[in-house]
Every structure is written in structure tokens, then in C-alpha cells.
Amino acid sequence: MRHAIFFIKLVHSLFFLFQSVCIGIVLYSAVADKITTITWIALVSVLCEGVVLCISGWKCPLTTYTERLEASSGSVTDIFLPKWFAEHTFSICGAIFGLACLLLLLRLMV
């Protein structure tokens, strides 16, 4: 069971890293006014993640699976992040993504 939880933490952490890079790409594209196909792919990727989270009650399906494997606390033990950051990822990443989308919209309107 420990191997399964480790694997989930690894996959979840890699997915989190990928989505963070996508948010960074959208933010950079908007700030630097370099909107490309990669910008749109990154934006759609983050939006798709948002749809999955919305459908699953704002809880990652990997967290639910980890809890089923009897992890001590699915919201923290299912990812390799410090506890204080893991508890605030939605608010931190959501705020950055919201800012990036707002800047992107402003760039497109000008």
C-alpha cells in the first residue's frame, strides 16, 4: 500500500508541476504580449483541470483515491508539497491564473 500512495503522490506532484507551468506560460504570455498556440494549449489545459475539479466537488480525484488507500490525510499526503502550500494551492494558483486570464483578456482587447 505504501508503494501505491508513493506512486499517487509522484503522479499528483508531476501533474501539479505541469499545471503550474501552464499557468506560468499563460501569465508570461500575457505580460510579455507573446500570445502563441502554446498559450492557448496551456490555457485550455488549466481550464480542463478546473472542469475536472468542479465535477469532483473541488477535490482532486487522486486525493479521493489516496483517502481510500487509508492515507492519514488525503488533502496533504497525496502530493509532495509542504503542508502550508498544499492547503492553499487552489487559492494561490487560482489567483495567479485569474490574474493571467485578466491580463490576457486586456492584451487581446488592446
PATI-606910 format. One line per field, with one value per residue (C-alpha): residue in one letter; x, y, z. Coordinates in nm, 3 decimals. Each point is the difference from the previous one (the first is absolute). Layout:
<nodes>
papa: c(A;...) $
c1: c(X;...) $
c2: c(Y;...) $
c3: c(Z;...) $
</nodes>
This chain:
<nodes>
papa: c(M;R;H;A;I;F;F;I;K;L;V;H;S;L;F;F;L;F;Q;S;V;C;I;G;I;V;L;Y;S;A;V;A;D;K;I;T;T;I;T;W;I;A;L;V;S;V;L;C;E;G;V;V;L;C;I;S;G;W;K;C;P;L;T;T;Y;T;E;R;L;E;A;S;S;G;S;V;T;D;I;F;L;P;K;W;F;A;E;H;T;F;S;I;C;G;A;I;F;G;L;A;C;L;L;L;L;L;R;L;M;V) $
c1: c(0.000;0.290;0.119;-0.344;-0.016;0.354;-0.096;-0.312;0.204;0.252;-0.264;-0.194;0.316;0.102;-0.349;0.007;0.337;-0.136;-0.307;0.218;0.217;-0.316;-0.114;0.348;-0.016;-0.335;0.128;0.326;-0.182;-0.233;0.271;0.246;-0.274;0.121;-0.324;0.059;-0.157;0.182;-0.183;-0.336;0.100;0.113;-0.321;-0.221;0.199;-0.059;-0.367;-0.042;0.153;-0.250;-0.288;0.126;0.032;-0.345;-0.158;0.174;-0.114;0.319;0.202;0.256;-0.099;0.351;-0.069;-0.313;0.191;0.277;-0.257;-0.141;0.348;-0.016;0.243;0.010;-0.140;-0.074;0.014;0.365;0.147;-0.092;0.264;0.364;-0.051;0.046;-0.319;-0.056;0.024;-0.206;-0.282;-0.008;0.074;-0.349;0.005;0.362;-0.011;-0.355;0.094;0.304;-0.204;-0.278;0.252;0.156;-0.341;-0.087;0.330;-0.047;-0.346;0.134;0.274;-0.256;-0.223;0.277) $
c2: c(0.000;0.238;-0.042;0.089;0.316;0.096;-0.049;0.214;0.274;-0.014;0.014;0.273;0.206;-0.032;0.100;0.296;0.103;-0.024;0.209;0.256;0.031;0.047;0.281;0.153;-0.019;0.181;0.266;0.050;0.015;0.269;0.208;-0.026;0.036;-0.319;-0.190;-0.318;-0.338;-0.122;0.268;-0.134;-0.363;0.092;0.196;-0.287;-0.246;0.203;0.051;-0.377;-0.060;0.249;-0.192;-0.327;0.163;0.156;-0.333;-0.175;0.253;0.211;-0.297;-0.169;-0.358;-0.107;0.133;-0.211;-0.305;0.064;0.025;-0.334;-0.145;0.123;0.288;0.201;0.313;-0.011;0.375;0.017;-0.347;-0.041;0.245;0.084;0.358;0.169;-0.022;0.379;0.024;-0.311;0.141;0.321;-0.117;0.079;0.356;0.072;-0.159;0.119;0.361;-0.017;-0.164;0.256;0.283;-0.165;-0.035;0.362;0.121;-0.226;0.142;0.355;-0.082;-0.141;0.304;0.254) $
c3: c(0.000;0.072;-0.358;-0.132;0.211;-0.105;-0.365;0.040;0.169;-0.285;-0.274;0.179;0.056;-0.366;-0.111;0.239;-0.144;-0.356;0.084;0.181;-0.310;-0.208;0.231;-0.027;-0.379;-0.008;0.241;-0.190;-0.334;0.130;0.167;-0.290;-0.264;-0.168;-0.050;-0.199;-0.057;0.311;0.200;-0.112;0.062;0.353;0.063;-0.115;0.211;0.316;-0.087;-0.051;0.341;0.141;-0.156;0.151;0.343;-0.029;-0.093;0.290;0.260;-0.002;0.114;-0.221;-0.090;0.104;0.350;0.021;-0.116;0.253;0.279;-0.109;0.044;0.360;-0.023;0.319;-0.165;-0.371;-0.054;0.106;-0.036;-0.365;-0.127;0.066;0.119;0.336;0.204;0.014;-0.379;-0.072;0.211;-0.205;-0.355;-0.130;0.131;-0.101;-0.343;-0.062;0.074;-0.229;-0.276;0.040;-0.029;-0.305;-0.168;0.078;-0.147;-0.301;-0.058;0.026;-0.252;-0.241;0.031;-0.067) $
</nodes>
